[in-house]
C-alpha cells in the first residue's frame, strides 16, 4: 500500500510539473511536503487521511499553524482531533518546515476550504 501511495504521489508531482500549471506557493508546499498522499490532491481525503475541505469551520490561521508545527501535541489537547485520528491508521506526522512554508501551507488550506 505504501508503494502504491508513493507511486501515486510521484505521478501527481510529475503531472503538476509538466502540465504548465502554476501552483500557488501554498499548493507547492502541500505537494512537496507529501500532504496529498494522505489528504488527496483535491484535499478530499483518502483512506489514510481525512478531508481538509472544510477546515475553516473549525480552524483559524493561528490554530492551524500551531497544529502544523506539532500535530501530536495539539491533538492531545483536542477531543475532536482525537476522534478524527481514531478513524485513520496513519498518524499525522510532524513535518520539518520553516515558519514561512508553514504559513503558506496554512493560507492555502484555509483558502481552499469551503
N, C-alpha and C positions, 0 to 999 in steps of 0.2 A: 504493500500500500504506500509506503514511504517513497519507493522508486517511482510509482505512478504519480504521486503528488509532485515530486521533484521534476519529472518529465513534463508534467502539465505546466509547471511554473516556467520552465525553460521555453516551452512553446509560446506561452503568453509573452514572455520577455522578448523573444525574437520577433513576434508579431508586432509588438509595440515599437520596437526599434527599427523595423524595416518598412512599416506602413506609411511613413512620412507624418505620422501623428505627432503632435507636440503635446506632451503630457505636462500638466501643471507641476510646479515644484513639489507639492504635497503628494500628488499621484506618483511622482517619481520615487519619493521616499517609501510610499506604500508598496510599490512593486519591488524596489531594490531591497527592502528590508524583509521581503517574503510574506507580508501580511496577506496577500492574495491566496497563498497556499491554503490557509485555513479559513479565511473570510470571503474568498471568492473575488474574482476580478471586478464584479459589479457590486461588491460589498453585501451580497445577498446571503452569505453564509454557505457553509458546506457541512458535511458530516462531522468534520473535526473542529469547526469554529462557528460561532453564532453570527447572525446577520449584524451588520453595522449601519443599516439603512435608516434606523430611527434613533440615532444617538442623541439628537437634540432634545428628545423627550425626557432624557434622564441626565444629560451631561451639559455642563458649561465648559468653557475652554480651560479654566484653571483646574477643575476637577479632572478633566481628561489628561491634561499634562502631568498631573500627579500620578494618575493611574499608569500612563505610558512609561513613566520613569521607574515605577516599582509596582507592577501589576499584582504580585502576590501579597505584598504588604497592604496595598489598598483593598484588595479583595477580602482580607481577613477582617476588615472593619465594616464590610458592607454585605448584609444578608442577601440582597438582590443579586449581587455578583456571585455569591457563593451558590445560589440556586442555579444560576445560568451555568457556572463552571461544572456543576454536578452532572449536567446533561452531556458533557463532552469528555472524551478520553484524554485529550491532549491539553495540558495546562497552558495558559497564556505565558509565553516566555518573556523574560526581561531582555530587551534589545539594547545593545550598546549604541547609542546615538547621541550626538551633541544636542544641546538645548534648541539650537536653531532648526535642526532637522525635525526634532520632536514637535516644535511649534508649527512647522509647515505641514506635518502629518496631521496634527490636531485640527488645523484650519481646513485641510482638505476633507477630513472625515465629517466635520460639522457642516461644511458647505454642501456635501453630498447627501446629508441627512434629510429625510422628509419632514 
